[in-house]
Amino acid sequence: MAKKVVATLKTGAGKEYSKVITMAKSPKTGAYSFKETIVHNDHVKDVIAAAKKD
């Protein structure tokens, strides 16, 4: 699935978007989980900052 997303992001208007993968540690189990989001290039820093607060 990731190959399809990356391939579509490299062409046309898709160049304006980036795939952001954030990692969070569960306080209950200690396991790590990953969240993938596709955001506009202007908002990448905002998404990463929000992930650090959680």
Buried (B, 14 or more C-beta within 10 A) or exposed (E): EEEEEEEEBEEEEBEEBBEBEBEEEEEEEEEEEEEEEEBEEEBBEEBEEEBEEE
